[in-house]
């Protein structure tokens, strides 16, 4: 390693361990840029942390302890919606960083590039949502947040195919299903700025699901396995919940996630 140049693994680990949200956003965008420009050495000399750095707030709660958002359209309800979305995107930064850092040596440079680009997108989404909260007189950390979003990373830490199957192809794909209705409600309430943020997130998430699906299918092709059958097996083993309609079939198909994957598992 050249003096003064660190490895991509070290840079990813540092971004993961950043606890302050703005520091994490900056570090994530920096490592993605530095890797793209060839400023980082290949290599992963340090293990990724079991837990990422987090701020003291928000307080993380089990889903059944989360307070109600308040009436739709109320100021409290609007703040709760944008805070919830900001938390999802904040955890998504760490999930993408961990994907690149934990499995990059095994999967190669293109995989690292793809998931660092995803991480940079998630950092940008979080920054947009945090700015939205500030415009409403609030901030990230002002409310409790879902404490289980990192569970998928813990449970798939030993398997890149399980991680791909659950994080991009279940959790992010769910975002494709629910975001259009949220976007429609936000636009109907006259919040065009909020609607544009959600449109940007939806467009990017289609690409993120496509990246995960493509790498998953490549693994299966090398093994001579059916991607659809292997995905269904992994979902049954690693995903605690159920796949619930309605599905945004067109967005899923645009991401390479056809009904052949999820149709038989839908509850």
C-alpha positions as CSV (number, residue, x, y, z in Angstrom):
1,X,0.0,0.0,0.0
2,X,1.4,3.4,-1.0
3,X,2.2,5.7,1.9
4,X,-0.7,8.1,2.4
5,X,-3.2,6.0,0.5
6,X,-5.6,3.7,2.4
7,X,-7.5,0.7,1.2
8,X,-11.1,0.8,0.1
9,X,-11.9,-1.6,2.9
10,X,-10.4,0.8,5.5
11,X,-12.3,3.8,4.0
12,X,-15.6,1.8,4.0
13,X,-15.1,0.7,7.6
14,X,-14.4,4.3,8.7
15,X,-17.7,5.5,7.0
16,X,-19.6,2.6,8.7
17,X,-18.3,3.6,12.1
18,X,-19.1,7.3,11.7
19,X,-21.9,8.0,14.2
20,X,-22.8,11.6,13.4
21,X,-25.3,11.5,10.4
22,X,-23.6,14.4,8.5
23,X,-20.2,12.8,9.1
24,X,-21.5,9.5,7.7
25,X,-23.0,11.2,4.7
26,X,-19.8,13.0,3.9
27,X,-17.6,9.9,4.5
28,X,-19.8,7.8,2.3
29,X,-19.9,10.1,-0.6
30,X,-16.1,10.6,-0.2
31,X,-15.3,6.9,-0.3
32,X,-17.5,6.4,-3.3
33,X,-15.8,9.2,-5.1
34,X,-12.3,8.2,-4.1
35,X,-12.9,4.6,-5.3
36,X,-14.3,5.8,-8.6
37,X,-11.4,8.1,-9.2
38,X,-8.8,5.4,-8.3
39,X,-7.6,7.1,-5.1
40,X,-8.0,4.0,-2.9
41,X,-6.0,0.8,-3.0
42,X,-7.7,-2.5,-3.4
43,X,-7.9,-4.6,-0.2
44,X,-9.9,-5.3,2.9
45,X,-7.3,-5.7,5.7
46,X,-9.9,-5.1,8.5
47,X,-13.1,-6.9,9.2
48,X,-16.3,-4.8,8.9
49,X,-17.9,-3.9,12.3
50,X,-20.8,-6.0,13.6
51,X,-22.7,-2.8,14.3
52,X,-22.4,0.6,12.5
53,X,-21.9,3.9,14.2
54,X,-25.1,5.5,15.2
55,X,-26.1,8.8,16.8
56,X,-27.5,8.9,20.4
57,X,-30.9,9.9,18.8
58,X,-33.2,8.6,17.5
59,X,-34.1,6.2,20.2
60,X,-34.5,2.8,18.5
61,X,-37.7,0.9,19.4
62,X,-39.2,-2.5,18.5
63,X,-41.9,-2.1,15.8
64,X,-44.7,-2.8,18.3
65,X,-43.5,0.0,20.6
66,X,-43.4,2.7,17.9
67,X,-45.9,5.6,18.6
68,X,-48.6,6.3,16.1
69,X,-47.7,8.9,13.5
70,X,-50.8,11.0,14.1
71,X,-53.5,12.0,11.6
72,X,-52.6,12.1,8.0
73,X,-52.1,15.6,6.9
74,X,-51.5,17.0,10.4
75,X,-48.1,18.7,11.2
76,X,-47.3,15.8,13.6
77,X,-48.2,13.2,10.9
78,X,-46.1,14.9,8.2
79,X,-43.0,15.2,10.5
80,X,-43.4,11.5,11.6
81,X,-43.6,10.4,7.9
82,X,-40.5,12.3,6.8
83,X,-38.6,11.2,10.0
84,X,-39.5,7.5,9.3
85,X,-38.3,7.8,5.7
86,X,-35.1,9.6,6.8
87,X,-34.3,6.7,9.2
88,X,-34.9,4.1,6.5
89,X,-32.4,5.9,4.3
90,X,-29.9,6.4,7.1
91,X,-29.8,2.6,7.8
92,X,-29.7,2.0,4.0
93,X,-26.4,3.9,3.9
94,X,-24.9,1.4,6.3
95,X,-26.5,-1.6,4.5
96,X,-24.9,-0.6,1.2
97,X,-21.5,0.2,2.8
98,X,-21.5,-3.1,4.6
99,X,-22.4,-5.0,1.4
100,X,-19.4,-3.5,-0.4
101,X,-17.0,-3.9,2.6
102,X,-18.1,-7.3,3.8
103,X,-18.3,-9.1,0.5
104,X,-16.2,-6.9,-1.8
105,X,-13.1,-9.1,-1.6
106,X,-15.1,-12.2,-2.5
107,X,-17.1,-10.5,-5.3
108,X,-14.7,-8.2,-7.0
109,X,-14.2,-4.6,-8.0
110,X,-17.5,-4.2,-10.0
111,X,-19.5,-5.3,-7.0
112,X,-17.7,-2.8,-4.8
113,X,-18.3,0.0,-7.4
114,X,-22.0,-0.9,-7.6
115,X,-22.7,-0.9,-3.9
116,X,-20.5,2.2,-3.1
117,X,-22.6,4.0,-5.8
118,X,-25.8,2.7,-4.0
119,X,-24.4,3.9,-0.7
120,X,-23.7,7.4,-2.1
121,X,-27.3,7.5,-3.4
122,X,-28.6,6.6,0.0
123,X,-26.5,9.3,1.6
124,X,-27.9,11.8,-0.8
125,X,-31.5,10.6,-0.1
126,X,-30.9,11.0,3.6
127,X,-29.5,14.5,3.1
128,X,-32.6,15.5,1.2
129,X,-34.9,14.1,3.8
130,X,-33.0,15.7,6.7
131,X,-33.3,19.0,4.9
132,X,-37.1,18.3,4.5
133,X,-37.4,17.8,8.3
134,X,-35.6,21.0,8.9
135,X,-38.0,22.8,6.7
136,X,-40.8,21.5,8.9
137,X,-39.1,22.7,12.1
138,X,-37.8,19.2,13.1
139,X,-34.7,17.2,12.7
140,X,-33.5,13.6,12.4
141,X,-33.4,12.1,15.9
142,X,-36.4,14.2,17.2
143,X,-38.6,11.1,17.2
144,X,-38.1,7.4,18.0
145,X,-37.3,5.1,15.1
146,X,-37.7,1.5,14.0
147,X,-34.9,-0.6,15.7
148,X,-35.0,-3.6,13.5
149,X,-33.7,-2.4,10.2
150,X,-30.2,-3.6,10.8
151,X,-31.4,-7.2,11.7
152,X,-31.2,-8.3,8.1
153,X,-27.5,-7.4,8.1
154,X,-26.8,-9.4,11.2
155,X,-28.7,-12.4,10.0
156,X,-27.0,-12.5,6.6
157,X,-23.4,-11.6,7.6
158,X,-22.0,-14.9,6.5
159,X,-23.7,-15.1,3.1
160,X,-23.5,-12.7,0.2
161,X,-26.3,-14.5,-1.7
162,X,-28.6,-14.3,1.4
163,X,-27.7,-10.6,1.8
164,X,-28.6,-9.9,-1.8
165,X,-31.8,-11.9,-1.6
166,X,-33.1,-10.1,1.5
167,X,-31.8,-6.5,1.4
168,X,-32.1,-5.4,-2.3
169,X,-34.6,-8.0,-3.4
170,X,-37.0,-8.0,-0.5
171,X,-36.5,-4.9,1.6
172,X,-35.7,-2.4,-1.1
173,X,-38.2,-4.0,-3.5
174,X,-40.9,-3.3,-0.8
175,X,-40.0,0.3,-1.2
176,X,-40.9,0.1,-4.8
177,X,-44.4,-1.1,-3.7
178,X,-45.2,1.5,-1.1
179,X,-43.5,4.7,-2.3
180,X,-46.0,5.5,-5.2
181,X,-49.0,5.6,-2.8
182,X,-47.0,7.8,-0.4
183,X,-45.9,10.0,-3.3
184,X,-49.5,10.4,-4.4
185,X,-50.7,11.4,-0.9
186,X,-47.9,13.9,-0.6
187,X,-48.6,15.5,-4.0
188,X,-52.4,15.5,-3.2
189,X,-51.6,17.5,0.0
190,X,-49.9,20.1,-2.2
191,X,-46.3,19.3,-1.2
192,X,-44.6,19.3,-4.6
193,X,-41.1,19.5,-3.0
194,X,-41.8,16.4,-1.1
195,X,-43.2,14.6,-4.1
196,X,-40.0,15.4,-6.1
197,X,-37.9,13.9,-3.3
198,X,-39.9,10.7,-3.4
199,X,-39.8,10.5,-7.2
200,X,-36.0,10.7,-7.1
201,X,-35.8,8.0,-4.4
202,X,-38.2,5.7,-6.3
203,X,-36.1,6.1,-9.5
204,X,-32.9,5.3,-7.7
205,X,-34.4,2.4,-5.8
206,X,-35.4,0.7,-9.0
207,X,-31.8,0.8,-10.0
208,X,-30.6,-0.5,-6.6
209,X,-33.0,-3.5,-6.8
210,X,-31.7,-4.1,-10.3
211,X,-28.1,-4.1,-9.1
212,X,-28.9,-6.6,-6.3
213,X,-30.9,-8.8,-8.6
214,X,-28.2,-8.8,-11.3
215,X,-25.4,-9.8,-8.8
216,X,-27.7,-12.5,-7.3
217,X,-28.5,-13.9,-10.7
218,X,-24.8,-14.0,-11.6
219,X,-24.0,-16.1,-8.6
220,X,-26.8,-18.5,-9.4
221,X,-25.7,-18.7,-13.1
222,X,-22.2,-19.7,-12.0
223,X,-23.7,-22.5,-9.9
224,X,-26.1,-23.6,-12.6
225,X,-29.1,-22.8,-10.3
226,X,-32.4,-21.2,-11.0
227,X,-32.3,-17.6,-9.5
228,X,-36.0,-17.7,-8.8
229,X,-35.9,-21.1,-7.0
230,X,-32.8,-20.1,-5.0
231,X,-34.2,-16.8,-4.0
232,X,-37.4,-18.4,-2.8
233,X,-35.4,-20.9,-0.7
234,X,-33.3,-18.1,0.9
235,X,-36.3,-15.9,1.6
236,X,-38.0,-18.8,3.4
237,X,-34.8,-19.3,5.5
238,X,-33.8,-15.7,6.2
239,X,-36.9,-13.4,6.0
240,X,-39.1,-13.3,9.1
241,X,-42.1,-11.6,7.6
242,X,-44.3,-12.4,4.6
243,X,-44.4,-10.8,1.2
244,X,-47.6,-8.8,1.1
245,X,-49.4,-7.4,-1.9
246,X,-50.1,-5.0,-3.5
247,X,-46.9,-5.2,-5.5
248,X,-45.6,-2.6,-8.0
249,X,-45.1,-5.2,-10.6
250,X,-44.0,-2.8,-13.3
251,X,-41.3,-1.3,-11.2
252,X,-40.2,-4.7,-10.0
253,X,-40.0,-6.0,-13.5
254,X,-38.0,-2.9,-14.5
255,X,-35.5,-4.0,-11.8
256,X,-35.3,-7.5,-13.2
257,X,-37.5,-8.9,-10.3
258,X,-40.2,-10.7,-12.3
259,X,-43.4,-12.3,-10.8
260,X,-41.6,-15.6,-11.2
261,X,-39.5,-14.7,-8.2
262,X,-42.2,-13.6,-5.7
263,X,-45.6,-14.6,-7.0
264,X,-45.7,-18.0,-5.3
265,X,-44.6,-16.5,-1.9
266,X,-47.1,-13.7,-1.8
267,X,-49.4,-14.0,1.2
